[in-house]
Amino acid sequence: MVKFATPKGMRMPIGKHKGKLIEWLLLKEPFYMQYMMSTLKQDDNITIYANDRIEHFNSKPFLGKCKHENKDGTIDLLPITIMSVYVPSDIPGSIMWFCDSCWESFDKANGAPVRTYEDAILHGDTWFHRTKRATNRLLEYMYRAKGLRGKLTAKALIEFFHN
Ligand SMILES: [Zn+2]
C-alpha cells in the first residue's frame, strides 16, 4: 500500500502575518491576502498555493438542499448552488440560498449571487465598502455551508482546504 504524505498547509513566510497558515489568512484576512497576491509575482509559491486553495474552496459544494417547489406543488430537495446577498443593505444579514432553478425565477434586483470566494471578496469590496467584518461574515456563511465547522484550528483548516 502506498501512503501519500498528508498535506500540512503552508505558513506565510513574510510580513506582518508571518507564521500564520495561508488557509487561515484566506478566510480571516482576505484583503491582506489579496494585497499580498497582487504584490507578489504570479509564479511566487505563496500566490500559486493560495490560488490552488481558493480553487479547492470553490470546488466544494454547499451542503444544504433547496426545498424546491415544482409546478404541481410537489417538493424536491435540490442541491444549493448559489448564496445570494441582499444588495441594498449595508450589512450582509440577508443571506438566501438557491438551487439553479429557483435562482432562474428569482427577482435579481433583490439579491446578488455569491458563488465563489472571489464573489465574496467582490461584494465585501463593493457593497460593503471593503469592511473586513462584513467580508469575513460573507466568507463565514460560505465556509460553514461548505462544511467547515467549529473552531478554525490548523487541523480543521487543512482538512477542509485539502480534501
Ligand atoms: Zn430550488
Backbone and ligand atoms as CSV (ligand in chain L), in Angstrom:
chain,resi,resn,atom,element,x,y,z
A,1,MET,N,N,0.835,-1.199,0.000
A,1,MET,CA,C,0.000,0.000,0.000
A,1,MET,C,C,0.873,1.254,0.000
A,2,VAL,N,N,0.555,2.154,-0.870
A,2,VAL,CA,C,1.299,3.419,-0.925
A,2,VAL,C,C,0.574,4.451,-0.082
A,3,LYS,N,N,1.317,5.043,0.810
A,3,LYS,CA,C,0.726,6.112,1.617
A,3,LYS,C,C,1.268,7.452,1.177
A,4,PHE,N,N,0.372,8.359,0.810
A,4,PHE,CA,C,0.810,9.684,0.397
A,4,PHE,C,C,0.966,10.571,1.628
A,5,ALA,N,N,1.876,11.505,1.519
A,5,ALA,CA,C,2.096,12.447,2.625
A,5,ALA,C,C,0.832,13.271,2.844
A,6,THR,N,N,0.497,13.490,4.093
A,6,THR,CA,C,-0.648,14.342,4.407
A,6,THR,C,C,-0.246,15.794,4.209
A,7,PRO,N,N,-1.051,16.579,3.514
A,7,PRO,CA,C,-0.693,17.994,3.371
A,7,PRO,C,C,-0.671,18.682,4.729
A,8,LYS,N,N,0.316,19.513,4.925
A,8,LYS,CA,C,0.474,20.161,6.233
A,8,LYS,C,C,0.092,21.632,6.182
A,9,GLY,N,N,-0.366,22.087,5.022
A,9,GLY,CA,C,-0.653,23.502,4.908
A,9,GLY,C,C,0.623,24.281,4.652
A,10,MET,N,N,0.469,25.582,4.418
A,10,MET,CA,C,1.645,26.438,4.213
A,10,MET,C,C,1.515,27.650,5.113
A,11,ARG,N,N,2.612,28.020,5.728
A,11,ARG,CA,C,2.584,29.203,6.598
A,11,ARG,C,C,3.210,30.391,5.882
A,12,MET,N,N,2.623,31.551,6.113
A,12,MET,CA,C,3.110,32.777,5.486
A,12,MET,C,C,4.551,33.025,5.932
A,13,PRO,N,N,5.490,33.079,4.984
A,13,PRO,CA,C,6.900,33.189,5.374
A,13,PRO,C,C,7.364,34.623,5.662
A,14,ILE,N,N,6.541,35.604,5.295
A,14,ILE,CA,C,6.985,37.006,5.413
A,14,ILE,C,C,5.843,37.890,5.924
A,15,GLY,N,N,6.202,39.128,6.231
A,15,GLY,CA,C,5.192,40.157,6.503
A,15,GLY,C,C,4.605,40.124,7.898
A,16,LYS,N,N,3.562,40.934,8.096
A,16,LYS,CA,C,3.019,41.099,9.455
A,16,LYS,C,C,2.266,39.857,9.931
A,17,HIS,N,N,1.875,38.973,9.003
A,17,HIS,CA,C,1.205,37.733,9.396
A,17,HIS,C,C,2.114,36.521,9.271
A,18,LYS,N,N,3.408,36.781,9.346
A,18,LYS,CA,C,4.400,35.703,9.261
A,18,LYS,C,C,4.061,34.581,10.243
A,19,GLY,N,N,4.070,33.348,9.734
A,19,GLY,CA,C,3.837,32.184,10.597
A,19,GLY,C,C,2.394,31.706,10.601
A,20,LYS,N,N,1.484,32.536,10.106
A,20,LYS,CA,C,0.070,32.106,10.077
A,20,LYS,C,C,-0.198,31.232,8.852
A,21,LEU,N,N,-1.127,30.325,9.001
A,21,LEU,CA,C,-1.494,29.453,7.888
A,21,LEU,C,C,-2.133,30.263,6.762
A,22,ILE,N,N,-1.730,29.967,5.536
A,22,ILE,CA,C,-2.344,30.617,4.367
A,22,ILE,C,C,-3.849,30.338,4.375
A,23,GLU,N,N,-4.215,29.118,4.745
A,23,GLU,CA,C,-5.631,28.723,4.778
A,23,GLU,C,C,-6.414,29.633,5.731
A,24,TRP,N,N,-5.837,29.931,6.875
A,24,TRP,CA,C,-6.481,30.803,7.868
A,24,TRP,C,C,-6.558,32.234,7.334
A,25,LEU,N,N,-5.470,32.699,6.751
A,25,LEU,CA,C,-5.433,34.072,6.224
A,25,LEU,C,C,-6.463,34.276,5.110
A,26,LEU,N,N,-6.655,33.253,4.275
A,26,LEU,CA,C,-7.633,33.383,3.184
A,26,LEU,C,C,-9.031,33.640,3.730
A,27,LEU,N,N,-9.347,33.043,4.878
A,27,LEU,CA,C,-10.690,33.202,5.442
A,27,LEU,C,C,-10.806,34.409,6.370
A,28,LYS,N,N,-9.736,34.714,7.107
A,28,LYS,CA,C,-9.830,35.745,8.136
A,28,LYS,C,C,-9.184,37.074,7.760
A,29,GLU,N,N,-8.244,37.066,6.829
A,29,GLU,CA,C,-7.586,38.295,6.376
A,29,GLU,C,C,-7.611,38.350,4.847
A,30,PRO,N,N,-8.837,38.317,4.283
A,30,PRO,CA,C,-8.945,38.193,2.821
A,30,PRO,C,C,-8.331,39.369,2.048
A,31,PHE,N,N,-8.465,40.581,2.572
A,31,PHE,CA,C,-7.906,41.725,1.842
A,31,PHE,C,C,-6.377,41.742,1.919
A,32,TYR,N,N,-5.864,41.300,3.057
A,32,TYR,CA,C,-4.405,41.175,3.168
A,32,TYR,C,C,-3.884,40.172,2.148
A,33,MET,N,N,-4.569,39.040,2.024
A,33,MET,CA,C,-4.149,38.024,1.053
A,33,MET,C,C,-4.261,38.546,-0.380
A,34,GLN,N,N,-5.334,39.293,-0.652
A,34,GLN,CA,C,-5.475,39.893,-1.984
A,34,GLN,C,C,-4.308,40.827,-2.268
A,35,TYR,N,N,-3.966,41.615,-1.259
A,35,TYR,CA,C,-2.858,42.554,-1.399
A,35,TYR,C,C,-1.544,41.803,-1.640
A,36,MET,N,N,-1.294,40.777,-0.839
A,36,MET,CA,C,-0.055,40.002,-0.992
A,36,MET,C,C,0.023,39.372,-2.377
A,37,MET,N,N,-1.098,38.799,-2.821
A,37,MET,CA,C,-1.099,38.082,-4.101
A,37,MET,C,C,-0.963,39.045,-5.277
A,38,SER,N,N,-1.422,40.282,-5.090
A,38,SER,CA,C,-1.273,41.247,-6.190
A,38,SER,C,C,0.132,41.840,-6.194
A,39,THR,N,N,0.791,41.800,-5.038
A,39,THR,CA,C,2.141,42.356,-4.930
A,39,THR,C,C,3.206,41.360,-5.382
A,40,LEU,N,N,2.964,40.095,-5.024
A,40,LEU,CA,C,3.933,39.055,-5.367
A,40,LEU,C,C,3.788,38.663,-6.835
A,41,LYS,N,N,4.812,38.037,-7.357
A,41,LYS,CA,C,4.733,37.577,-8.740
A,41,LYS,C,C,3.744,36.420,-8.856
A,42,GLN,N,N,3.201,36.269,-10.067
A,42,GLN,CA,C,2.238,35.195,-10.322
A,42,GLN,C,C,2.824,33.814,-10.069
A,43,ASP,N,N,4.148,33.693,-10.290
A,43,ASP,CA,C,4.747,32.369,-10.099
A,43,ASP,C,C,5.347,32.207,-8.701
A,44,ASP,N,N,5.064,33.170,-7.831
A,44,ASP,CA,C,5.532,33.026,-6.455
A,44,ASP,C,C,4.795,31.873,-5.789
A,45,ASN,N,N,5.529,31.119,-4.964
A,45,ASN,CA,C,4.942,29.944,-4.296
A,45,ASN,C,C,3.694,30.277,-3.490
A,46,ILE,N,N,3.714,31.419,-2.815
A,46,ILE,CA,C,2.566,31.799,-1.982
A,46,ILE,C,C,1.334,32.021,-2.864
A,47,THR,N,N,1.536,32.735,-3.976
A,47,THR,CA,C,0.420,33.019,-4.885
A,47,THR,C,C,-0.137,31.738,-5.477
A,48,ILE,N,N,0.751,30.870,-5.931
A,48,ILE,CA,C,0.311,29.601,-6.524
A,48,ILE,C,C,-0.459,28.778,-5.490
A,49,TYR,N,N,0.126,28.700,-4.295
A,49,TYR,CA,C,-0.505,27.899,-3.243
A,49,TYR,C,C,-1.877,28.470,-2.866
A,50,ALA,N,N,-1.940,29.785,-2.695
A,50,ALA,CA,C,-3.204,30.421,-2.297
A,50,ALA,C,C,-4.258,30.248,-3.397
A,51,ASN,N,N,-3.857,30.406,-4.644
A,51,ASN,CA,C,-4.811,30.226,-5.747
A,51,ASN,C,C,-5.332,28.791,-5.812
A,52,ASP,N,N,-4.452,27.842,-5.547
A,52,ASP,CA,C,-4.891,26.438,-5.507
A,52,ASP,C,C,-5.920,26.205,-4.402
A,53,ARG,N,N,-5.679,26.816,-3.253
A,53,ARG,CA,C,-6.612,26.648,-2.133
A,53,ARG,C,C,-7.954,27.310,-2.461
A,54,ILE,N,N,-7.922,28.467,-3.101
A,54,ILE,CA,C,-9.161,29.151,-3.480
A,54,ILE,C,C,-9.941,28.293,-4.482
A,55,GLU,N,N,-9.207,27.715,-5.426
A,55,GLU,CA,C,-9.850,26.839,-6.408
A,55,GLU,C,C,-10.513,25.642,-5.702
A,56,HIS,N,N,-9.816,25.116,-4.722
A,56,HIS,CA,C,-10.364,23.997,-3.960
A,56,HIS,C,C,-11.607,24.422,-3.172
A,57,PHE,N,N,-11.525,25.580,-2.555
A,57,PHE,CA,C,-12.672,26.143,-1.824
A,57,PHE,C,C,-13.885,26.224,-2.757
A,58,ASN,N,N,-13.657,26.759,-3.950
A,58,ASN,CA,C,-14.762,26.945,-4.900
A,58,ASN,C,C,-15.334,25.617,-5.396
A,59,SER,N,N,-14.494,24.607,-5.442
A,59,SER,CA,C,-14.963,23.313,-5.959
A,59,SER,C,C,-15.799,22.553,-4.926
A,60,LYS,N,N,-15.729,22.979,-3.670
A,60,LYS,CA,C,-16.504,22.285,-2.634
A,60,LYS,C,C,-17.971,22.733,-2.697
A,61,PRO,N,N,-18.888,21.796,-2.727
A,61,PRO,CA,C,-20.299,22.185,-2.854
A,61,PRO,C,C,-20.869,22.732,-1.540
A,62,PHE,N,N,-21.924,23.539,-1.664
A,62,PHE,CA,C,-22.731,23.856,-0.490
A,62,PHE,C,C,-23.456,22.564,-0.105
A,63,LEU,N,N,-23.544,22.303,1.184
A,63,LEU,CA,C,-24.084,21.009,1.598
A,63,LEU,C,C,-25.606,20.998,1.738
A,64,GLY,N,N,-26.203,22.179,1.829
A,64,GLY,CA,C,-27.642,22.247,2.038
A,64,GLY,C,C,-28.447,21.917,0.787
A,65,LYS,N,N,-29.736,21.688,1.009
A,65,LYS,CA,C,-30.646,21.430,-0.112
A,65,LYS,C,C,-31.711,22.520,-0.171
A,66,CYS,N,N,-32.123,22.821,-1.386
A,66,CYS,CA,C,-33.221,23.765,-1.609
A,66,CYS,C,C,-34.519,22.968,-1.603
A,67,LYS,N,N,-35.489,23.445,-0.807
A,67,LYS,CA,C,-36.818,22.809,-0.837
A,67,LYS,C,C,-37.529,23.346,-2.050
A,68,HIS,N,N,-37.300,22.675,-3.135
A,68,HIS,CA,C,-37.723,23.199,-4.426
A,68,HIS,C,C,-39.156,22.804,-4.733
A,69,GLU,N,N,-40.014,23.836,-4.944
A,69,GLU,CA,C,-41.418,23.561,-5.221
A,69,GLU,C,C,-41.654,23.465,-6.726
A,70,ASN,N,N,-42.140,22.327,-7.143
A,70,ASN,CA,C,-42.457,22.129,-8.564
A,70,ASN,C,C,-43.793,22.772,-8.903
A,71,LYS,N,N,-44.076,22.862,-10.203
A,71,LYS,CA,C,-45.324,23.492,-10.651
A,71,LYS,C,C,-46.552,22.760,-10.117
A,72,ASP,N,N,-46.430,21.443,-9.936
A,72,ASP,CA,C,-47.584,20.676,-9.444
A,72,ASP,C,C,-47.669,20.670,-7.917
A,73,GLY,N,N,-46.812,21.493,-7.274
A,73,GLY,CA,C,-46.906,21.617,-5.824
A,73,GLY,C,C,-46.067,20.613,-5.045
A,74,THR,N,N,-45.489,19.637,-5.734
A,74,THR,CA,C,-44.631,18.689,-5.037
A,74,THR,C,C,-43.283,19.340,-4.729
A,75,ILE,N,N,-42.598,18.782,-3.764
A,75,ILE,CA,C,-41.314,19.343,-3.322
A,75,ILE,C,C,-40.176,18.388,-3.679
A,76,ASP,N,N,-39.122,18.935,-4.280
A,76,ASP,CA,C,-37.888,18.178,-4.485
A,76,ASP,C,C,-36.781,18.837,-3.673
A,77,LEU,N,N,-35.879,18.044,-3.157
A,77,LEU,CA,C,-34.710,18.606,-2.492
A,77,LEU,C,C,-33.574,18.667,-3.511
A,78,LEU,N,N,-33.237,19.880,-3.940
A,78,LEU,CA,C,-32.189,20.058,-4.952
A,78,LEU,C,C,-30.953,20.700,-4.325
A,79,PRO,N,N,-29.779,20.432,-4.886
A,79,PRO,CA,C,-28.552,21.000,-4.306
A,79,PRO,C,C,-28.544,22.528,-4.365
A,80,ILE,N,N,-28.111,23.133,-3.274
A,80,ILE,CA,C,-27.921,24.583,-3.262
A,80,ILE,C,C,-26.644,24.916,-4.031
A,81,THR,N,N,-26.738,25.868,-4.937
A,81,THR,CA,C,-25.571,26.253,-5.742
A,81,THR,C,C,-25.214,27.729,-5.589
A,82,ILE,N,N,-26.162,28.498,-5.073
A,82,ILE,CA,C,-25.947,29.946,-5.017
A,82,ILE,C,C,-26.341,30.507,-3.659
A,83,MET,N,N,-25.440,31.303,-3.102
A,83,MET,CA,C,-25.759,32.103,-1.937
A,83,MET,C,C,-26.036,33.501,-2.466
A,84,SER,N,N,-27.135,34.083,-2.027
A,84,SER,CA,C,-27.451,35.424,-2.500
A,84,SER,C,C,-27.397,36.384,-1.324
A,85,VAL,N,N,-26.865,37.570,-1.592
A,85,VAL,CA,C,-26.773,38.576,-0.547
A,85,VAL,C,C,-27.592,39.783,-0.966
A,86,TYR,N,N,-28.364,40.295,-0.027
A,86,TYR,CA,C,-29.271,41.405,-0.327
A,86,TYR,C,C,-28.468,42.679,-0.564
A,87,VAL,N,N,-28.546,43.181,-1.780
A,87,VAL,CA,C,-27.644,44.247,-2.208
A,87,VAL,C,C,-27.868,45.600,-1.548
A,88,PRO,N,N,-29.114,46.087,-1.477
A,88,PRO,CA,C,-29.272,47.452,-0.947
A,88,PRO,C,C,-28.871,47.601,0.516
A,89,SER,N,N,-28.732,46.522,1.202
A,89,SER,CA,C,-28.374,46.593,2.611
A,89,SER,C,C,-26.883,46.861,2.774
A,90,ASP,N,N,-26.525,47.536,3.852
A,90,ASP,CA,C,-25.116,47.799,4.115
A,90,ASP,C,C,-24.488,46.730,4.992
A,91,ILE,N,N,-25.321,45.861,5.493
A,91,ILE,CA,C,-24.781,44.766,6.308
A,91,ILE,C,C,-25.208,43.441,5.691
A,92,PRO,N,N,-24.306,42.471,5.663
A,92,PRO,CA,C,-24.616,41.209,4.997
A,92,PRO,C,C,-25.468,40.310,5.870
A,93,GLY,N,N,-26.653,40.790,6.246
A,93,GLY,CA,C,-27.504,39.977,7.097
A,93,GLY,C,C,-28.506,39.155,6.312
A,94,SER,N,N,-28.844,39.624,5.102
A,94,SER,CA,C,-29.908,38.975,4.357
A,94,SER,C,C,-29.345,37.977,3.349
A,95,ILE,N,N,-29.050,36.818,3.851
A,95,ILE,CA,C,-28.493,35.766,3.014
A,95,ILE,C,C,-29.616,34.805,2.632
A,96,MET,N,N,-29.690,34.458,1.364
A,96,MET,CA,C,-30.655,33.455,0.912
A,96,MET,C,C,-29.920,32.410,0.085
A,97,TRP,N,N,-30.506,31.216,0.042
A,97,TRP,CA,C,-29.851,30.093,-0.636
A,97,TRP,C,C,-30.756,29.578,-1.749
A,98,PHE,N,N,-30.169,29.267,-2.886
A,98,PHE,CA,C,-30.952,28.864,-4.059
A,98,PHE,C,C,-30.354,27.638,-4.743
A,99,CYS,N,N,-31.244,26.862,-5.354
A,99,CYS,CA,C,-30.789,25.916,-6.361
A,99,CYS,C,C,-30.770,26.685,-7.694
A,100,ASP,N,N,-30.168,26.108,-8.714
A,100,ASP,CA,C,-30.073,26.805,-10.014
A,100,ASP,C,C,-31.448,27.217,-10.515
A,101,SER,N,N,-32.411,26.300,-10.365
A,101,SER,CA,C,-33.744,26.527,-10.904
A,101,SER,C,C,-34.468,27.675,-10.191
A,102,CYS,N,N,-34.399,27.703,-8.866
A,102,CYS,CA,C,-35.035,28.792,-8.113
A,102,CYS,C,C,-34.359,30.129,-8.408
A,103,TRP,N,N,-33.055,30.094,-8.596
A,103,TRP,CA,C,-32.327,31.326,-8.898
A,103,TRP,C,C,-32.807,31.915,-10.224
A,104,GLU,N,N,-33.102,31.048,-11.205
A,104,GLU,CA,C,-33.604,31.478,-12.510
A,104,GLU,C,C,-34.844,32.362,-12.365
A,105,SER,N,N,-35.735,31.970,-11.463
A,105,SER,CA,C,-37.008,32.681,-11.362
A,105,SER,C,C,-37.012,33.751,-10.271
A,106,PHE,N,N,-35.862,33.973,-9.653
A,106,PHE,CA,C,-35.777,34.962,-8.573
A,106,PHE,C,C,-35.584,36.369,-9.156
A,107,ASP,N,N,-36.216,37.376,-8.533
A,107,ASP,CA,C,-36.035,38.757,-8.963
A,107,ASP,C,C,-34.637,39.233,-8.550
A,108,LYS,N,N,-33.755,39.357,-9.546
A,108,LYS,CA,C,-32.337,39.634,-9.257
A,108,LYS,C,C,-32.110,41.016,-8.631
A,109,ALA,N,N,-33.134,41.872,-8.712
A,109,ALA,CA,C,-32.980,43.188,-8.076
A,109,ALA,C,C,-32.842,43.051,-6.562
A,110,ASN,N,N,-33.274,41.910,-6.045
A,110,ASN,CA,C,-33.272,41.730,-4.592
A,110,ASN,C,C,-32.050,40.994,-4.050
A,111,GLY,N,N,-31.165,40.613,-4.931
A,111,GLY,CA,C,-30.004,39.909,-4.411
A,111,GLY,C,C,-28.941,39.690,-5.457
A,112,ALA,N,N,-27.699,39.710,-5.006
A,112,ALA,CA,C,-26.580,39.429,-5.910
A,112,ALA,C,C,-26.068,38.019,-5.620
A,113,PRO,N,N,-25.701,37.276,-6.658
A,113,PRO,CA,C,-25.256,35.914,-6.446
A,113,PRO,C,C,-23.812,35.841,-5.935
A,114,VAL,N,N,-23.603,35.008,-4.948
A,114,VAL,CA,C,-22.253,34.751,-4.457
A,114,VAL,C,C,-22.002,33.259,-4.626
A,115,ARG,N,N,-21.259,32.918,-5.656
A,115,ARG,CA,C,-20.983,31.506,-5.940
A,115,ARG,C,C,-19.586,31.101,-5.514
A,116,THR,N,N,-18.681,32.076,-5.539
A,116,THR,CA,C,-17.260,31.749,-5.344
A,116,THR,C,C,-16.616,32.629,-4.280
A,117,TYR,N,N,-15.420,32.223,-3.893
A,117,TYR,CA,C,-14.594,33.017,-2.983
A,117,TYR,C,C,-14.416,34.432,-3.527
A,118,GLU,N,N,-14.120,34.508,-4.837
A,118,GLU,CA,C,-13.903,35.814,-5.472
A,118,GLU,C,C,-15.162,36.676,-5.393
A,119,ASP,N,N,-16.331,36.053,-5.545
A,119,ASP,CA,C,-17.592,36.804,-5.419
A,119,ASP,C,C,-17.719,37.410,-4.024
A,120,ALA,N,N,-17.354,36.645,-3.016
A,120,ALA,CA,C,-17.464,37.142,-1.637
A,120,ALA,C,C,-16.552,38.344,-1.435
A,121,ILE,N,N,-15.344,38.275,-1.980
A,121,ILE,CA,C,-14.408,39.406,-1.871
A,121,ILE,C,C,-14.976,40.614,-2.615
A,122,LEU,N,N,-15.475,40.367,-3.803
A,122,LEU,CA,C,-16.029,41.442,-4.627
A,122,LEU,C,C,-17.159,42.166,-3.895
A,123,HIS,N,N,-18.059,41.409,-3.292
A,123,HIS,CA,C,-19.189,42.040,-2.603
A,123,HIS,C,C,-18.746,42.721,-1.327
A,124,GLY,N,N,-17.766,42.152,-0.653
A,124,GLY,CA,C,-17.218,42.821,0.521
A,124,GLY,C,C,-16.590,44.146,0.113
A,125,ASP,N,N,-15.986,44.126,-1.061
A,125,ASP,CA,C,-15.260,45.295,-1.537
A,125,ASP,C,C,-16.208,46.385,-2.033
A,126,THR,N,N,-17.272,46.002,-2.713
A,126,THR,CA,C,-18.156,46.998,-3.326
A,126,THR,C,C,-19.353,47.322,-2.440
A,127,TRP,N,N,-20.242,46.342,-2.242
A,127,TRP,CA,C,-21.469,46.627,-1.493
A,127,TRP,C,C,-21.188,47.004,-0.049
A,128,PHE,N,N,-20.185,46.357,0.532
A,128,PHE,CA,C,-19.963,46.592,1.959
A,128,PHE,C,C,-18.727,47.442,2.216
A,129,HIS,N,N,-18.326,48.184,1.187
A,129,HIS,CA,C,-17.303,49.219,1.340
A,129,HIS,C,C,-16.012,48.691,1.951
A,130,ARG,N,N,-15.613,47.542,1.476
A,130,ARG,CA,C,-14.323,46.999,1.874
A,130,ARG,C,C,-14.179,46.875,3.393
A,131,THR,N,N,-15.277,46.598,4.075
A,131,THR,CA,C,-15.121,46.381,5.508
A,131,THR,C,C,-14.769,44.921,5.740
A,132,LYS,N,N,-13.757,44.743,6.543
A,132,LYS,CA,C,-13.242,43.404,6.798
A,132,LYS,C,C,-14.297,42.555,7.502
A,133,ARG,N,N,-15.024,43.173,8.433
A,133,ARG,CA,C,-16.009,42.428,9.210
A,133,ARG,C,C,-17.106,41.854,8.316
A,134,ALA,N,N,-17.597,42.682,7.401
A,134,ALA,CA,C,-18.661,42.232,6.501
A,134,ALA,C,C,-18.155,41.138,5.557
A,135,THR,N,N,-16.968,41.340,5.013
A,135,THR,CA,C,-16.404,40.344,4.095
A,135,THR,C,C,-16.157,39.023,4.819
A,136,ASN,N,N,-15.641,39.123,6.036
A,136,ASN,CA,C,-15.409,37.910,6.820
A,136,ASN,C,C,-16.711,37.166,7.093
A,137,ARG,N,N,-17.785,37.939,7.299
A,137,ARG,CA,C,-19.071,37.271,7.539
A,137,ARG,C,C,-19.581,36.568,6.290
A,138,LEU,N,N,-19.416,37.214,5.141
A,138,LEU,CA,C,-19.809,36.556,3.885
A,138,LEU,C,C,-19.035,35.255,3.710
A,139,LEU,N,N,-17.732,35.332,3.943
A,139,LEU,CA,C,-16.908,34.127,3.794
A,139,LEU,C,C,-17.322,33.069,4.814
A,140,GLU,N,N,-17.661,33.517,6.021
A,140,GLU,CA,C,-18.065,32.544,7.044
A,140,GLU,C,C,-19.364,31.827,6.653
A,141,TYR,N,N,-20.333,32.584,6.141
A,141,TYR,CA,C,-21.547,31.931,5.637
A,141,TYR,C,C,-21.180,30.848,4.634
A,142,MET,N,N,-20.229,31.175,3.761
A,142,MET,CA,C,-19.850,30.215,2.720
A,142,MET,C,C,-19.163,28.980,3.300
A,143,TYR,N,N,-18.139,29.191,4.117
A,143,TYR,CA,C,-17.396,28.004,4.561
A,143,TYR,C,C,-18.178,27.146,5.551
A,144,ARG,N,N,-19.086,27.777,6.300
A,144,ARG,CA,C,-19.949,26.960,7.159
A,144,ARG,C,C,-20.869,26.106,6.284
A,145,ALA,N,N,-21.414,26.713,5.228
A,145,ALA,CA,C,-22.325,25.987,4.330
A,145,ALA,C,C,-21.594,24.900,3.541
A,146,LYS,N,N,-20.283,25.058,3.419
A,146,LYS,CA,C,-19.486,24.058,2.714
A,146,LYS,C,C,-18.921,22.998,3.668
A,147,GLY,N,N,-19.263,23.117,4.937
A,147,GLY,CA,C,-18.945,22.024,5.856
A,147,GLY,C,C,-17.805,22.251,6.828
A,148,LEU,N,N,-17.230,23.444,6.871
A,148,LEU,CA,C,-16.174,23.708,7.857
A,148,LEU,C,C,-16.832,24.142,9.168
A,149,ARG,N,N,-16.775,23.267,10.166
A,149,ARG,CA,C,-17.471,23.542,11.422
A,149,ARG,C,C,-16.482,23.784,12.558
A,150,GLY,N,N,-17.001,24.359,13.626
A,150,GLY,CA,C,-16.212,24.541,14.839
A,150,GLY,C,C,-15.141,25.603,14.687
A,151,LYS,N,N,-14.133,25.499,15.554
A,151,LYS,CA,C,-13.046,26.482,15.541
A,151,LYS,C,C,-12.146,26.273,14.329
A,152,LEU,N,N,-11.557,27.371,13.870
A,152,LEU,CA,C,-10.669,27.291,12.708
A,152,LEU,C,C,-9.263,26.884,13.154
A,153,THR,N,N,-9.159,25.644,13.632
A,153,THR,CA,C,-7.852,25.130,14.025
A,153,THR,C,C,-7.070,24.754,12.773
A,154,ALA,N,N,-5.766,24.609,12.923
A,154,ALA,CA,C,-4.926,24.208,11.790
A,154,ALA,C,C,-5.421,22.880,11.226
A,155,LYS,N,N,-5.771,21.954,12.108
A,155,LYS,CA,C,-6.237,20.636,11.677
A,155,LYS,C,C,-7.513,20.746,10.835
A,156,ALA,N,N,-8.480,21.520,11.338
A,156,ALA,CA,C,-9.759,21.677,10.632
A,156,ALA,C,C,-9.562,22.386,9.290
A,157,LEU,N,N,-8.707,23.405,9.287
A,157,LEU,CA,C,-8.466,24.171,8.058
A,157,LEU,C,C,-7.789,23.324,6.984
A,158,ILE,N,N,-6.800,22.543,7.410
A,158,ILE,CA,C,-6.077,21.713,6.438
A,158,ILE,C,C,-6.989,20.621,5.902
A,159,GLU,N,N,-7.787,20.038,6.784
A,159,GLU,CA,C,-8.771,19.034,6.352
A,159,GLU,C,C,-9.717,19.634,5.303
A,160,PHE,N,N,-10.206,20.836,5.594
A,160,PHE,CA,C,-11.191,21.489,4.718
A,160,PHE,C,C,-10.579,21.900,3.376
A,161,PHE,N,N,-9.389,22.447,3.410
A,161,PHE,CA,C,-8.790,23.012,2.196
A,161,PHE,C,C,-8.019,22.000,1.344
A,162,HIS,N,N,-7.913,20.773,1.831
A,162,HIS,CA,C,-7.133,19.784,1.068
A,162,HIS,C,C,-7.901,18.521,0.755
A,163,ASN,N,N,-9.162,18.434,1.179
A,163,ASN,CA,C,-9.926,17.215,0.903
A,163,ASN,C,C,-11.223,17.537,0.171
L,1,ZN,ZN,ZN,-34.880,25.485,-5.555
